[in-house]
Amino acid sequence: QYNVTTLAAAGNNGQDGLNWPACMTNVIAVGSTDANDVAYRTSNHGHELDIFAPGVGIQTTAMGGKQQRWTGTSHACPHAAGCAALLMSSGDAVTPAQVEARLKLSEVMVTQSTTTAPRINCKPNPRARCHTTAVLTNCHQTPSSSELQAVMDRGSTGEPIEWTFAPHSNLQPGPNTVTMTVKDILGLTDTCNTTVTVQDCDNTRKKGGGGDDTETSDHGTTTTSATTPTSSRPNRNVCPQLVKASQCFRNHSCLWKRGKCFSRVST
């Protein structure tokens, strides 16, 4: 009714049945396990039991300012409650139903007598974080690749994960959005987006005055001052001096290849 998550210790009678208030509806009942994920022999069990949590040999404070090790479901329950608080503060679970479902989402199952329940897993959901954007600008050479990075976070520290994509050849000129998804062992996922920008190499050329070339593209207009030779005979010596693809293309004795202008071979 008040959106409050309530947890209670199952009790320490070693019986098939839970103590009050753990047996109540909408209360998360917590049993006790040791460091080996084995249910403690005195932990109550039964079909009402929801989860297990560490509750054997727990070091805590004692009277007189000392520390002492304690065992029981009363020490397992605070672990589960603390885990619930962390999940709620991170936004991984908000409502009581979400908190209970998230606490039960564990790869470790514990069996006691006829009862099997999950031992809590307090790892946060994975976080996908895209670091860089990629720019592909190799227009006149072999298609190039660019690095994309994603990191799956576990709490405050990141665990970098690397993988290789299959070649992708149908990106459009301009910015392209790439979505990356990370998934942990529990099946929890998170996504992030990054941008791959592909340069538009199909420039529209139009001839300007005085033999100059004007190249217009999506990235603006640039004007070059080189003039194409007008000799009636092919001039192959000038080809290596042409640094613009447009200049090289206009001279029929030249051939543009691999980012440079070469002289054509006579036949």
C-alpha positions in Angstrom: 0.0 0.0 0.0 2.8 2.4 0.9 5.3 1.1 -1.6 7.7 -0.1 1.2 9.9 -3.2 0.7 9.7 -5.3 3.8 12.1 -8.2 4.6 12.1 -10.5 7.6 14.3 -13.3 9.0 12.9 -16.8 8.5 13.8 -18.0 12.0 16.3 -20.4 13.5 14.3 -23.5 14.5 15.4 -25.7 11.6 11.7 -26.4 10.9 9.5 -26.5 7.8 7.7 -23.3 8.4 8.6 -19.7 8.9 8.4 -17.5 12.0 6.2 -14.3 12.1 6.4 -11.9 10.3 8.4 -13.7 7.6 5.4 -15.9 6.9 3.2 -12.9 6.0 2.2 -12.1 2.4 4.2 -9.3 0.7 7.1 -9.9 3.1 10.4 -11.2 1.7 11.5 -14.1 3.9 15.2 -14.6 4.2 17.0 -17.8 5.1 20.7 -18.2 6.1 23.6 -19.7 4.2 27.3 -20.2 4.9 30.4 -19.1 2.8 29.9 -22.2 0.6 26.3 -21.3 -0.3 25.0 -24.1 1.9 21.9 -23.5 3.9 22.6 -23.4 7.7 21.1 -26.3 9.5 18.9 -24.2 11.9 17.6 -21.9 9.2 13.8 -22.3 8.8 12.6 -23.3 5.4 9.3 -24.0 3.5 7.4 -22.9 0.5 7.1 -19.4 1.9 10.8 -18.8 1.9 11.8 -16.3 -0.8 15.6 -16.0 -0.7 18.8 -17.0 1.1 21.6 -14.6 2.2 24.9 -15.0 4.0 24.3 -15.5 7.7 27.0 -17.7 9.2 30.0 -16.4 11.0 29.1 -12.8 10.4 31.5 -10.4 12.1 29.7 -7.5 13.7 29.7 -5.2 16.8 29.1 -6.5 20.3 28.6 -4.9 23.8 31.6 -3.1 25.2 32.8 -1.9 21.8 34.1 -5.3 20.8 33.4 -7.3 17.7 32.0 -10.8 17.6 30.9 -13.4 15.0 27.2 -14.3 14.9 25.1 -16.8 13.0 21.4 -16.9 12.1 18.8 -15.6 9.9 18.8 -12.3 11.8 22.2 -11.7 10.3 21.2 -12.9 6.9 18.3 -10.6 6.6 20.3 -7.3 7.0 22.5 -8.5 4.0 19.4 -8.8 1.9 18.0 -5.5 3.1 21.2 -3.8 2.3 21.3 -5.3 -1.2 17.7 -4.1 -1.7 18.7 -0.6 -0.7 21.6 -0.6 -3.2 19.3 -1.8 -6.0 16.8 0.9 -5.2 19.4 3.7 -5.0 20.9 2.7 -8.4 17.4 2.6 -10.0 17.7 -1.1 -10.9 14.6 -1.8 -8.9 12.1 0.6 -7.4 8.8 -1.1 -6.3 8.6 -3.9 -3.8 7.8 -6.4 -6.5 10.7 -5.2 -8.6 13.1 -5.5 -5.6 11.9 -9.0 -4.8 12.2 -10.1 -8.4 15.7 -8.6 -8.7 16.9 -10.2 -5.4 15.7 -13.6 -6.7 17.6 -13.1 -10.0 20.7 -15.2 -9.2 22.7 -18.0 -10.7 23.1 -19.6 -7.3 20.3 -21.8 -6.0 20.3 -23.3 -2.5 18.3 -26.4 -1.5 17.4 -27.1 2.1 15.2 -30.2 2.7 12.3 -29.7 0.2 13.0 -26.0 -0.3 15.0 -24.5 -3.1 15.5 -20.7 -3.3 18.1 -18.3 -4.8 20.9 -16.9 -2.8 20.9 -13.1 -3.3 23.0 -11.6 -6.1 23.7 -7.9 -5.3 25.6 -7.1 -8.5 24.2 -4.1 -10.3 22.8 -4.2 -13.7 25.4 -3.8 -16.5 25.9 -0.3 -17.8 26.8 0.2 -21.4 29.0 3.3 -22.0 30.1 4.3 -25.5 33.4 6.2 -25.4 34.1 7.4 -29.0 32.6 8.4 -32.2 34.1 7.1 -35.5 34.8 9.0 -38.7 35.4 7.3 -42.0 37.2 9.6 -44.4 39.2 7.4 -46.8 37.5 8.3 -50.1 40.0 7.3 -52.9 41.7 4.3 -51.3 40.8 0.9 -49.9 37.8 1.2 -47.5 39.1 1.9 -44.0 37.9 0.9 -40.6 37.5 2.9 -37.4 37.5 1.8 -33.8 34.3 1.8 -31.7 34.5 1.2 -27.9 31.9 0.1 -25.3 32.4 -0.6 -21.6 30.2 -2.7 -19.3 30.4 -1.2 -15.8 30.1 -3.2 -12.6 29.4 -0.5 -10.0 32.1 2.2 -9.8 34.7 0.4 -12.0 34.4 -0.8 -15.5 35.2 -4.1 -17.0 36.3 -3.5 -20.7 34.9 -6.0 -23.2 36.3 -6.2 -26.7 34.7 -7.8 -29.7 35.0 -7.6 -33.5 32.1 -6.8 -35.8 31.5 -8.3 -39.1 32.2 -5.9 -42.0 29.4 -3.5 -42.6 29.3 -1.8 -46.0 26.0 0.0 -46.5 26.4 3.0 -44.2 25.1 6.2 -45.7 27.2 9.4 -46.1 27.0 11.5 -43.0 26.3 10.5 -39.4 25.1 6.9 -38.7 23.9 5.7 -35.3 25.2 2.4 -34.1 23.5 0.8 -31.0 25.6 -1.5 -28.8 24.1 -3.8 -26.2 25.8 -5.6 -23.3 24.3 -8.6 -21.5 25.5 -10.2 -18.3 25.2 -13.8 -17.1 21.8 -13.1 -15.6 20.4 -11.9 -18.9 20.3 -8.3 -17.8 21.1 -5.9 -20.6 21.8 -2.2 -21.3 22.4 -0.3 -24.5 24.2 2.8 -25.7 24.4 4.6 -29.0 27.5 5.9 -30.8 27.9 7.7 -34.1 29.8 6.7 -37.2 30.3 9.6 -39.6 31.0 8.6 -43.2 32.5 11.3 -45.5 30.5 12.0 -48.7 32.9 11.2 -51.5 30.4 11.7 -54.4 31.2 15.4 -54.9 29.3 17.4 -57.5 31.8 19.2 -59.8 31.1 22.2 -61.8 33.4 24.2 -64.0 34.3 27.7 -63.0 35.8 30.6 -64.9 39.4 30.6 -66.1 39.7 26.8 -66.2 39.4 26.6 -62.4 37.6 23.8 -60.7 34.9 24.3 -58.1 34.0 21.3 -55.9 30.7 21.3 -54.0 30.0 18.7 -51.3 27.9 18.3 -48.2 30.9 19.8 -46.2 31.0 23.1 -48.1 32.6 24.6 -51.2 36.3 24.7 -51.9 37.9 26.4 -55.0 41.3 25.4 -56.5 43.4 27.7 -58.6 45.1 25.0 -60.8 44.4 25.4 -64.5 44.2 22.3 -66.8 46.9 22.4 -69.6 45.4 23.3 -73.0 48.2 21.8 -75.2 46.9 19.8 -78.2 49.3 17.0 -77.4 48.9 14.9 -74.3 51.1 16.2 -71.5 52.0 13.3 -69.3 54.8 15.0 -67.4 52.3 17.3 -65.6 50.3 14.4 -64.1 52.4 13.8 -61.0 52.1 17.5 -60.3 48.3 17.4 -60.0 47.3 17.0 -56.4 43.5 17.2 -56.9 41.5 14.3 -58.2 39.4 16.8 -60.2 42.5 18.1 -62.0 43.7 14.6 -62.7 40.4 13.5 -64.1 40.2 16.5 -66.5 43.6 15.5 -68.1 42.9 12.4 -70.3 46.6 11.5 -70.3 46.4 11.1 -66.5 45.0 8.4 -64.2 44.0 8.9 -60.6 44.8 5.9 -58.4 45.3 5.4 -54.7 45.2 9.1 -53.9 47.8 10.2 -56.5 47.8 11.2 -60.2 49.8 9.0 -62.6 50.7 9.2 -66.3 48.8 6.8 -68.5 51.0 4.2 -70.4 50.9 4.7 -74.2 49.7 1.8 -76.3 
